[in-house]
Amino acid sequence: MPIYEYIAVDAERSCHTCRRGFELRRPADRPSLDACPLCKNPVKKRVSRVNSPKLTKPLSVSDAKSSGFTVLERRDKGVYEKR
């Protein structure tokens, strides 16, 4: 399930939680929130950071094979063989 971030539309009328912003885990098929669950004042969805994995080293042939990939080696123009 994705994590969505929300923040208050009007900081003066909102509670402490939505004024600072909060995260909520919701299924992707549900519509986004329109109001804070605590104070019922309007909130908007905030763009959040994306978590992308970083590779620390390039994958080796043995790493690819152990992960279940088929490793091919080029023999001729358009001809590949299993390694």
Secondary structure as the mmCIF struct_conf table of DSSP 4:
data_model
#
loop_
_struct_conf.conf_type_id
_struct_conf.id
_struct_conf.beg_label_comp_id
_struct_conf.beg_label_asym_id
_struct_conf.beg_label_seq_id
_struct_conf.end_label_comp_id
_struct_conf.end_label_asym_id
_struct_conf.end_label_seq_id
STRN STRN1 ILE A 3 ALA A 8
BEND BEND1 VAL A 9 ASP A 10
TURN_TY1_P TURN_TY1_P1 ALA A 11 ARG A 13
BEND BEND2 SER A 14 SER A 14
HELX_RH_AL_P HELX_RH_AL_P1 HIS A 16 ARG A 20
STRN STRN2 PHE A 22 ARG A 25
TURN_TY1_P TURN_TY1_P2 ALA A 28 ASP A 29
BEND BEND3 ARG A 30 ARG A 30
HELX_LH_PP_P HELX_LH_PP_P1 PRO A 31 LEU A 33
BEND BEND4 ASP A 34 ASP A 34
STRN STRN3 ALA A 35 ALA A 35
TURN_TY1_P TURN_TY1_P3 PRO A 37 CYS A 39
STRN STRN4 PRO A 42 PRO A 42
STRN STRN5 VAL A 43 ARG A 46
BEND BEND5 THR A 56 LYS A 57
HELX_LH_PP_P HELX_LH_PP_P2 PRO A 58 SER A 60
HELX_RH_AL_P HELX_RH_AL_P2 VAL A 61 SER A 66
TURN_TY1_P TURN_TY1_P4 SER A 67 GLY A 68
HELX_LH_PP_P HELX_LH_PP_P3 PHE A 69 VAL A 71
STRN STRN6 LEU A 72 ASP A 76
TURN_TY1_P TURN_TY1_P5 LYS A 77 GLY A 78
STRN STRN7 VAL A 79 LYS A 82
#
